[in-house]
Each structure stands twice: as structure tokens, then as C-alpha cells.
Amino acid sequence: MLDSTDLKVIQLLLKNGCPSLSEIGEHTGMSVQAARKRLQKLKRNGIILGSAVSLNERRIGWERAILALNISRNNYLKTVEAIKSTPLVNSVYTITGPYSLAVEVLGPVGIVKEVTKHIGKIKGVNELCPLTFVEKIK
């Protein structure tokens, strides 16, 4: 179970992907050594899975799309594996609502559209609704 200090550390990590241990300590009231141990515990327990870089995708000519998919029950796992192994597929989620999967695609403008077409042609994909992100507001 997470305590309030864990939540403060996670909140800081989400705002600033790579804060120093002293920043974490200041934010939580811990020493640098205590902050290091807290981060190690969160990683060891599988709560923090790694670190990520936040890109200004438009500035480098990239775009992000979310594809809402309905997948046939026949060969479901094989279809999901084919989607997961598609280049530029960043994440695959099971979801609730009218669709069964959400697929995040990230890459160069134009190529994302081709990846979307490719995924739509994978055997077992019954329906595809692409949503391309235009601009991040917050």
C-alpha cells in the first residue's frame, strides 16, 4: 500500500520526470538518503517501472494517435501479438466501452497513418477508430 510520502514522490515524478534526490527530499521532507531508499523501494515493488522522456512531438515532426479497436474473439491472442509487434506501437491497452483495445502509436507524421492502415488490415481487427492528437493543452 502506498503512503502519503509515496504519493508525493510519484506526483513529483509525474510533473518532473527526472527530479534530483535533493528535490525529492525537499518536496517530501526526507533526506537525500531516505529519498534514494524510497525510490529504490518503489522500483523494487514494481510501482515505478522506469523513466521516460517527454518530447515536443510536433517540433520533431512526430505525431501520436490512439486507435480504438474491436478485435475478433477468434485468434484474439494472435491478433493482439501482431498488433504489439507492429513498429511504432508504443502501448496496447484493454479498455471498457464500445471497443476492446486501445493502441497508442507514436512516430513521424505520415508514417503513423501508414501504421494505422496496417493495423486495420491485421486479421482479427474488426473495427478501427483512429484518434490523432493535434496539440497537448496541459
Buried (B, 14 or more C-beta within 10 A) or exposed (E): EEEEBBEBBBEBBEEEEEBEBEBBBBBBEBEBEBBBEBBEEBEEEEEBEEEEEEEEBBEEEBBBBBBBBBBEEEEEEEBBEBBEEBEBBEEBEEEEEEBBBBBBBBBEEEBBBBBBEBBBEBEBBEEBEBEBBEEEEE
